[in-house]
Amino acid sequence: MKPEINVSDVIARLGGTTAVAEIFGIEPPSVSEWKQRNHIPRARLMYLQLAHPHVFEGNEEAEGSSRATNGASQSDTCPEKVA
């Protein structure tokens, strides 16, 4: 069984519900639903682990988060930087 992350903690570390909604271009109630269910959709979680690895550092519950970037820096993983 996979360890679970604390979704509320991850969202707080990213700046809150509105900030996370802005990252994905979605409405804040969708992010609030993630918190209520303690579940971030897989593709969105994978993106967060790559684009914002600092949020998952030291969080042993986030499986694979320390190796998610394979040594890439945050600027290397931001979609705005991808050509």
Residue pairs with C-beta under 8 A, 6 or more apart in sequence:
2 63
3 60
3 61
3 62
3 63
4 38
4 61
5 40
5 45
5 56
5 59
5 61
5 62
6 38
6 59
6 61
7 34
7 35
7 37
7 38
7 39
7 40
8 35
8 38
9 59
10 40
10 48
10 55
10 56
10 59
10 62
11 17
11 20
11 31
11 34
11 35
13 55
14 20
14 23
14 48
14 52
14 55
17 28
17 31
17 32
17 35
18 28
18 31
20 31
21 27
21 28
21 30
21 31
23 48
23 51
24 44
34 40
34 41
40 48
46 68
48 55
48 56
49 56
49 62
49 64
49 65
49 68
49 69
50 68
50 69
50 72
50 77
51 74
51 77
51 78
51 79
52 74
53 65
53 66
53 68
53 69
53 74
53 77
54 74
56 62
56 65
56 66
56 68
57 65
57 66
59 65
69 76
69 77
75 81
